[in-house]
Amino acid sequence: MQVKVIDRLPDRLPPDDDHPYRTGAWRPTFTEHDAEELDVLEGKVPEELCGSYLRNTENPVMPSLGRYHPFDGDGMLHAVRFAGGRASYRNRFVRTAGLEAELAAGEPLWAGIIEPPSRSLRDGWGARGKMKDASSTDVVVHAGRALTTFYQCGDVYQLDPDTLAQLGPAAWAPARGVSAHTKLDPRTGELFYFGYGAQAPHLWFGVVDAHGQRAFQQDVALPGPRLPHDVAFTEHYVVLNDLPLYWEPEQLAKGIYRPRWHPELPSRFAVIPRSGGEPRWFEAAPTYVLHWINAFEDGDEIVLDGYFQSDPVPRPDPTDGPYAGLKKMVDLSSMQTRPHRWRFDLRTGACREERLFEAISEFPSIHYARPGLRHRHVWSMTAKPGWFLFDGLLHMDLETGVEQRWRYPDGVYASESPMAPRPGAAGEDQGWLVTFVSDLNADRSEVHIFDAARVEDGPVARLALPERICVGTHACWAPTR
Ligand SMILES: [Fe+2]
């Protein structure tokens, strides 16, 4: 492996840091690398695997103003590019306006999500305002650009997907902000986006065409501020949501942004034509959902798959000490996230729902070409109970009900693992899963490649990375065009 150090930001974090989400597998890295010819530690990189695996990461540079939440950290993009059985790697900070301002000031300027906005020293971004847009949540590749976004809404930062050169904020993004989980339709090249805010309008969505120009944007009326995290689409519709976990309006007036769970209210889903129009609203059992697996049309029904949370606001465990509240907030086992299906009948307005699998899992992937179309195979991540750390991969075949799992040993954690299809293959499970692994036992990071149809066999190839990197949240696969 030939490694070149490109840059290094100063490490301003406390030297005796004990924060569970800034140490261990979440320990940030400060060095930007270019690495060619990654060393293959085991197996072989498939010759047909051609494209890039990109992952965003919350990688904090400054100490926090008050309490730190793992989703506050500054964005760092990591990319592995595969071609002809070889792999190269690059990583770069996302040079957001907020990060640049804090580096110039030499100190933190914005408080994170657990602290009140009034604690921030400057105006900023976000659905509630006065937050730093860290652009650290998500990444997609659209119209030849890698786009990073932030779950509390902000700008859309563009990077060259091959060189990771900074290309600045996307001109198409509305000033009021775009949430994480912009969604690419690989058949049309369109990108769907949404945003939300404490002030009216509380929800909006739009479409960017295949050339990177905004096609249109529409407001969606809600009873008040909501906290949507994801959007889904079918061949003809977009599906947005109004879920009963949201900031209390009376508390907002006092500057307190604390989500409250309303089990007495239904979950509501808006089905809206892709080109805009009046929403059709459907009601379902109360829950909160972070991520949708996919949506598709089945006759007169819109089918939506995602992860139903049985306990969206788990009670803190006092034995978790000073981080008790935070630990439950990001623990999939406590929230009990299980694959679920909603069916919205466009003729009757009724909704039917069912559990798809019992396995607690989240962070889905389907075949690259299937978004918006009927899917059979779902890959997702399992998490270490009590932690936001991915300890394995799960393959679910919706047709046969068969599950396959791969579990890493304790201290070894993976990333979201998108599916990279085998070029020209007809089968929906024909391809690979790619993931980054942070191995605390060996103090190193690796790239692992799995055969998507044989997850339980473990990785077919393991490659070395230049240093141990921080685990992160979202990743994507971008085939070489
Ligand atoms: Fe997310």
Boltz pocket constraint, residues with backbone or C-beta under 6 A from the ligand:
constraints:
  - pocket:
      binder: B
      contacts: [[A, 137], [A, 180], [A, 181], [A, 229], [A, 290], [A, 291], [A, 473], [A, 474]]
      max_distance: 6.0
